[in-house]
Amino acid sequence: MSETGTEERDKMSAEERAMMEQWESMATEEEGASAEESADSVPDAEASGGEGGNTRILNQDEIDSLLGFDDDTGLGAETSGVMALVNSAMVNYERLPMLDIVFDRLVRLMSTTLRNLTSDNVEVSLDQVSTVRFGDYMNSIPLPAMLSVFKAEEWDNQGLLVTDSALIYSIVDVLLGGRKGTPSIRVEGRPYTTIESKLVERMINVILGDLCSAFDPLSPVTFNLDRMETNPRFATISQGGNACVLARLRIDMGDRGGRAEILIPYATLEPIRELLLQMFMGEKFGRDSIWESHLTQELYKTDVQVQAILGEITVPLGEMLRWKVGDQIFLNTRMDEELELRCGHFPMFRGPVGQRRGYIAVMIEKYIEPEKPGDG
């Protein structure tokens, strides 16, 4: 029995091996045929322009455009694709119309004050006002640059003023009497000297003073220079995802000049958000002086019922139900006491009682102050 079983198992294993070898050969032939078909179909698809295919592979430019990672667009340019969806929750500066008026006023003031500082013809222009995230802007600052952190005293928060290297060397050249018509000499790769920092600090204090004057008609505020940094990591004043308002200024001094950028987080502007929402200076939300005066005049003509309280007593309900016509009720009020006049449940006046033309009359002598909600 054992020898017979062994022979049967050997026979079955031999048949299985033969079947597996046959399957492997068939699979190899099918793979070769499919490879030949795909190789033959590629030139046909290229010749027909890909009309017969259902899918198309995107190139790198199309992928960047779809995701919104186009390198050609600047920081203030409009984004598209996925980045547009990510930034859609960020508040747009256009919802704060008064900021445009403030920055326009800043440009006019800076043109005068910088002209007095440099004794040269200075032209200041506002390139762009946009909304950016703080982290994205800090990563896009071209170095070397001077980052000035200033504090809004009344708003108890901070802002950032960034001066690029071109403006730094230009203001140093102008203040130290450099010749006109010659470009300023830039020495890259070295830190700013103490003289350069002090001269730039003078210009920054002038710009901050003009920024105070620009906000003054809207809300008085004082901007004081806190510190000056050259490393963006040390000038962090907000979290990376917070929205900020960015104003790009171009300052030209003849054939020299550069850029200055003012970054103010929305958290800093929160105390005056209602004022920035105005369409024009002095706008009153939801108020109409003509309607208010008309409503006031009509209220003065309203008839109000006033009750004179002759006296008050407390009696059981059963006794009151037994009253009949002709019964007398004795009050605790004397003739020389003052009566109280009420409008509804609110006491209004007090005064003595008397008679006038056959009617009981009350002469108002005292006004009762209304009770405050906390009084009890």
C-alpha positions as CSV (number, residue, x, y, z in Angstrom):
1,M,0.0,0.0,0.0
2,S,2.8,2.4,0.8
3,E,4.7,1.8,-2.5
4,T,1.5,2.4,-4.5
5,G,0.7,5.6,-2.7
6,T,4.2,6.9,-3.3
7,E,4.0,6.2,-7.0
8,E,0.6,8.0,-7.2
9,R,2.1,11.1,-5.4
10,D,5.1,11.2,-7.7
11,K,2.8,11.0,-10.7
12,M,0.6,13.8,-9.4
13,S,3.6,16.0,-8.7
14,A,5.0,15.4,-12.1
15,E,1.7,16.4,-13.7
16,E,1.6,19.6,-11.5
17,R,5.1,20.6,-12.6
18,A,4.2,20.1,-16.2
19,M,1.0,22.2,-15.8
20,M,3.0,25.0,-14.1
21,E,5.6,25.0,-16.8
22,Q,2.8,25.3,-19.4
23,W,1.2,28.2,-17.6
24,E,4.5,30.0,-17.3
25,S,5.2,29.7,-21.0
26,M,1.7,31.0,-21.8
27,A,2.1,34.0,-19.5
28,T,5.5,34.8,-21.1
29,E,3.9,34.7,-24.6
30,E,1.0,37.0,-23.5
31,E,3.4,39.6,-22.0
32,G,5.5,39.7,-25.1
33,A,2.4,40.1,-27.3
34,S,1.1,43.0,-25.1
35,A,4.5,44.7,-25.1
36,E,4.5,44.5,-28.9
37,E,1.0,45.9,-29.1
38,S,1.8,48.8,-26.8
39,A,5.0,49.6,-28.8
40,D,3.0,49.6,-32.0
41,S,0.3,51.8,-30.5
42,V,2.7,54.5,-29.3
43,P,3.6,55.8,-32.8
44,D,-0.1,55.6,-33.8
45,A,-1.2,57.7,-30.8
46,E,1.6,60.2,-31.5
47,A,0.7,60.4,-35.1
48,S,-3.0,60.9,-34.4
49,G,-2.3,63.6,-31.7
50,G,-3.5,61.5,-28.8
51,E,-7.1,61.7,-29.9
52,G,-7.8,58.0,-29.2
53,G,-6.4,58.1,-25.6
54,N,-8.6,58.8,-22.6
55,T,-5.8,60.2,-20.3
56,R,-3.1,62.7,-20.8
57,I,0.0,63.2,-18.7
58,L,0.5,66.8,-17.5
59,N,3.9,68.5,-17.8
60,Q,5.5,70.4,-14.9
61,D,4.3,73.8,-15.9
62,E,0.7,72.6,-16.0
63,I,1.1,70.9,-12.6
64,D,2.5,74.2,-11.1
65,S,-0.4,76.2,-12.6
66,L,-3.0,73.7,-11.2
67,L,-1.5,73.8,-7.7
68,G,-0.9,77.6,-7.8
69,F,2.9,77.2,-7.4
70,D,3.9,79.4,-10.4
71,D,7.3,80.9,-9.7
72,D,6.7,83.7,-12.2
73,T,4.0,85.3,-10.0
74,G,5.1,87.7,-7.3
75,L,4.0,87.8,-3.7
76,G,1.3,90.3,-4.4
77,A,0.0,88.7,-7.6
78,E,-3.3,86.8,-7.8
79,T,-3.0,83.1,-7.1
80,S,-4.9,80.3,-8.8
81,G,-5.6,76.6,-8.3
82,V,-5.2,75.0,-4.9
83,M,-3.3,78.0,-3.4
84,A,-6.3,80.3,-4.3
85,L,-8.5,77.9,-2.3
86,V,-6.1,77.9,0.6
87,N,-5.9,81.7,0.7
88,S,-9.7,82.2,0.2
89,A,-10.3,82.3,3.9
90,M,-7.8,85.2,4.3
91,V,-9.4,88.6,4.8
92,N,-8.9,90.9,1.8
93,Y,-7.7,94.4,2.4
94,E,-10.3,95.8,0.0
95,R,-12.9,95.2,2.8
96,L,-11.1,98.1,4.6
97,P,-11.6,101.0,2.3
98,M,-10.1,103.6,4.7
99,L,-6.7,102.0,4.3
100,D,-6.4,103.3,0.8
101,I,-7.0,106.9,2.1
102,V,-4.5,106.4,4.9
103,F,-1.7,105.2,2.6
104,D,-2.4,107.9,0.0
105,R,-2.0,110.5,2.8
106,L,1.2,108.8,3.9
107,V,2.7,109.1,0.4
108,R,2.0,112.8,0.3
109,L,3.5,113.4,3.7
110,M,6.6,111.3,3.0
111,S,7.3,113.2,-0.2
112,T,7.5,116.4,1.8
113,T,9.3,115.1,4.9
114,L,11.9,113.1,3.0
115,R,12.6,116.1,0.8
116,N,13.3,118.1,3.9
117,L,15.5,115.3,5.3
118,T,17.7,114.8,2.2
119,S,17.5,118.3,0.7
120,D,17.0,116.5,-2.6
121,N,14.1,115.9,-5.0
122,V,12.3,112.9,-3.5
123,E,9.3,111.1,-5.2
124,V,7.3,108.6,-3.2
125,S,4.9,106.3,-5.0
126,L,2.5,103.6,-3.7
127,D,3.1,100.5,-5.8
128,Q,0.6,98.1,-4.2
129,V,-1.5,97.4,-1.2
130,S,-2.2,93.7,-0.7
131,T,-3.0,91.0,1.9
132,V,-0.3,88.4,2.7
133,R,0.3,85.8,5.3
134,F,3.1,86.8,7.7
135,G,5.1,83.6,7.2
136,D,5.0,83.8,3.4
137,Y,6.1,87.4,3.5
138,M,9.0,86.8,5.8
139,N,10.3,84.0,3.6
140,S,10.1,86.3,0.5
141,I,12.2,89.2,1.9
142,P,15.3,89.7,-0.3
143,L,18.3,89.9,1.9
144,P,20.3,91.9,2.9
145,A,17.6,94.2,4.3
146,M,16.9,96.3,7.4
147,L,13.8,95.1,9.4
148,S,12.4,97.7,11.8
149,V,9.9,96.6,14.4
150,F,7.7,99.4,15.6
151,K,5.0,99.4,18.2
152,A,1.5,101.1,18.1
153,E,1.2,102.4,21.6
154,E,-2.5,103.0,21.7
155,W,-3.3,99.7,20.0
156,D,-0.8,97.7,22.1
157,N,0.5,95.8,19.1
158,Q,3.4,95.9,16.6
159,G,4.1,96.3,12.9
160,L,7.1,95.9,10.6
161,L,8.9,98.3,8.3
162,V,11.3,96.7,5.8
163,T,13.9,98.7,3.9
164,D,15.8,97.1,1.1
165,S,19.5,97.4,0.5
166,A,19.1,99.7,-2.5
167,L,17.3,102.3,-0.4
168,I,19.7,101.9,2.5
169,Y,22.8,102.7,0.4
170,S,20.9,105.5,-1.4
171,I,19.9,107.3,1.8
172,V,23.5,106.9,3.2
173,D,24.9,108.3,0.0
174,V,22.5,111.2,0.0
175,L,22.9,112.1,3.6
176,L,26.7,111.9,3.5
177,G,26.9,114.2,0.4
178,G,27.4,111.7,-2.4
179,R,27.6,113.0,-6.0
180,K,24.6,113.1,-8.1
181,G,24.5,111.0,-11.2
182,T,26.7,108.3,-9.8
183,P,25.2,105.1,-8.5
184,S,25.7,104.2,-4.8
185,I,28.5,101.8,-4.1
186,R,27.2,98.5,-2.6
187,V,29.3,96.2,-0.6
188,E,27.4,92.9,-0.4
189,G,28.1,90.2,2.1
190,R,28.9,92.4,5.1
191,P,26.8,93.7,8.0
192,Y,25.6,97.3,8.1
193,T,27.9,99.6,10.0
194,T,26.8,101.7,12.9
195,I,26.9,104.9,10.8
196,E,24.6,103.3,8.2
197,S,22.2,102.0,10.8
198,K,22.0,105.4,12.5
199,L,21.3,107.2,9.2
200,V,18.6,104.6,8.2
201,E,17.1,105.0,11.7
202,R,16.7,108.7,11.1
203,M,14.7,108.0,7.9
204,I,12.6,105.3,9.6
205,N,11.7,107.7,12.4
206,V,10.6,110.2,9.8
207,I,8.5,107.6,8.0
208,L,6.9,106.4,11.3
209,G,6.1,110.0,12.2
210,D,4.3,110.4,8.8
211,L,2.4,107.2,9.4
212,C,1.2,108.6,12.7
213,S,0.0,111.7,10.9
214,A,-1.7,109.6,8.2
215,F,-3.8,107.7,10.8
216,D,-4.4,110.8,13.0
217,P,-7.6,112.0,11.3
218,L,-9.0,108.5,11.6
219,S,-7.7,107.5,15.1
220,P,-4.8,109.1,16.9
221,V,-1.9,106.6,17.3
222,T,1.8,106.8,18.2
223,F,4.3,104.5,16.3
224,N,7.6,104.2,18.2
225,L,10.6,102.3,16.8
226,D,11.2,99.2,19.0
227,R,14.3,97.6,17.4
228,M,16.1,97.1,14.1
229,E,17.0,93.6,12.9
230,T,18.8,92.2,9.8
231,N,17.7,88.6,10.4
232,P,14.0,87.9,9.6
233,R,13.9,85.3,12.4
234,F,14.5,88.0,15.0
235,A,11.8,90.2,13.6
236,T,8.9,87.8,14.2
237,I,5.9,89.8,15.5
238,S,3.1,87.4,14.6
239,Q,2.3,83.8,13.8
240,G,3.1,82.6,10.3
241,G,-0.5,82.0,9.3
242,N,-1.9,85.3,10.4
243,A,-3.1,87.8,7.7
244,C,-1.3,91.1,7.4
245,V,-1.7,94.2,5.2
246,L,1.3,95.0,3.1
247,A,2.0,98.4,1.5
248,R,4.8,98.6,-1.0
249,L,6.4,102.1,-1.4
250,R,8.9,103.2,-4.0
251,I,11.2,106.0,-3.0
252,D,13.2,107.7,-5.8
253,M,15.8,110.4,-5.1
254,G,17.0,111.4,-8.6
255,D,18.8,108.5,-10.1
256,R,18.9,106.7,-6.7
257,G,16.3,105.0,-4.6
258,G,14.8,101.8,-3.4
259,R,11.7,100.2,-1.8
260,A,10.2,100.4,1.7
261,E,7.5,98.0,2.7
262,I,5.1,98.5,5.7
263,L,3.6,95.3,7.1
264,I,0.7,95.7,9.7
265,P,-1.0,92.6,11.0
266,Y,-4.8,92.5,11.1
267,A,-4.5,92.0,14.9
268,T,-2.9,95.4,15.2
269,L,-5.7,97.1,13.2
270,E,-8.4,95.3,15.2
271,P,-9.1,98.2,17.6
272,I,-10.0,100.5,14.7
273,R,-11.6,97.9,12.4
274,E,-15.0,99.7,12.6
275,L,-13.3,102.9,11.5
276,L,-11.5,101.2,8.6
277,L,-14.7,99.8,7.3
278,Q,-16.0,103.3,6.5
279,M,-16.3,104.3,2.8
280,F,-15.4,107.9,3.6
281,M,-14.2,109.9,6.6
282,G,-16.8,110.5,9.2
283,E,-19.3,107.9,7.9
284,K,-22.0,106.9,10.4
285,F,-23.1,103.3,10.2
286,G,-26.9,102.8,10.4
287,R,-27.6,106.4,11.4
288,D,-29.6,109.0,9.7
289,S,-29.8,112.5,11.4
290,I,-32.9,113.5,9.5
291,W,-34.8,110.4,10.5
292,E,-33.5,110.7,14.1
293,S,-34.8,114.3,14.4
294,H,-38.1,113.4,12.9
295,L,-38.5,110.5,15.3
296,T,-37.6,112.7,18.3
297,Q,-40.3,115.2,17.3
298,E,-42.9,112.6,16.9
299,L,-42.0,111.0,20.3
300,Y,-42.6,114.4,22.0
301,K,-46.2,114.4,20.6
302,T,-47.0,110.9,22.0
303,D,-49.8,110.7,24.6
304,V,-48.6,109.1,27.8
305,Q,-50.9,108.0,30.6
306,V,-49.8,109.1,34.1
307,Q,-51.4,107.8,37.3
308,A,-51.4,109.6,40.6
309,I,-51.2,107.1,43.5
310,L,-53.4,108.4,46.3
311,G,-52.4,105.6,48.6
312,E,-51.7,101.9,48.8
313,I,-53.0,99.2,51.2
314,T,-52.8,95.4,51.3
315,V,-56.0,93.4,51.9
316,P,-56.8,89.7,51.6
317,L,-58.4,88.6,48.4
318,G,-61.4,87.2,50.2
319,E,-62.1,90.6,51.8
320,M,-61.8,92.4,48.5
321,L,-64.3,90.1,47.0
322,R,-66.9,91.1,49.6
323,W,-66.7,94.8,48.7
324,K,-69.9,96.4,47.6
325,V,-70.9,99.7,46.1
326,G,-70.8,102.4,48.7
327,D,-68.2,100.7,51.0
328,Q,-65.5,103.0,52.2
329,I,-61.7,102.2,52.0
330,F,-59.5,104.0,54.5
331,L,-55.9,104.8,53.2
332,N,-52.9,105.7,55.3
333,T,-52.1,108.8,53.2
334,R,-52.5,112.2,55.0
335,M,-53.5,115.5,53.4
336,D,-50.0,117.0,53.8
337,E,-48.1,114.1,52.2
338,E,-46.8,114.1,48.6
339,L,-48.3,111.9,46.0
340,E,-46.4,109.8,43.5
341,L,-47.0,110.0,39.8
342,R,-46.3,106.8,37.8
343,C,-46.1,106.0,34.1
344,G,-47.0,102.4,34.0
345,H,-44.9,100.8,36.8
346,F,-42.2,103.4,36.7
347,P,-42.3,106.3,39.3
348,M,-41.8,109.7,37.6
349,F,-42.6,112.6,39.9
350,R,-43.7,113.6,43.4
351,G,-45.8,116.6,44.6
352,P,-48.5,117.9,47.0
353,V,-52.2,117.3,46.2
354,G,-54.8,120.1,46.0
355,Q,-57.8,121.3,44.0
356,R,-58.0,123.3,40.8
357,R,-61.3,124.2,39.1
358,G,-63.1,121.6,41.0
359,Y,-60.7,118.8,40.2
360,I,-58.1,117.1,42.4
361,A,-54.7,118.2,41.2
362,V,-51.1,117.4,41.9
363,M,-48.3,119.9,41.6
364,I,-45.0,118.4,40.4
365,E,-42.1,119.4,42.6
366,K,-39.7,116.5,42.5
367,Y,-38.3,114.3,39.7
368,I,-37.6,110.7,40.6
369,E,-34.4,109.3,39.1
370,P,-34.9,106.0,37.3
371,E,-33.3,103.0,39.0
372,K,-30.3,101.5,37.4
373,P,-30.2,97.8,36.4
374,G,-27.8,97.0,39.3
375,D,-29.8,98.8,42.0
376,G,-32.0,96.6,44.1
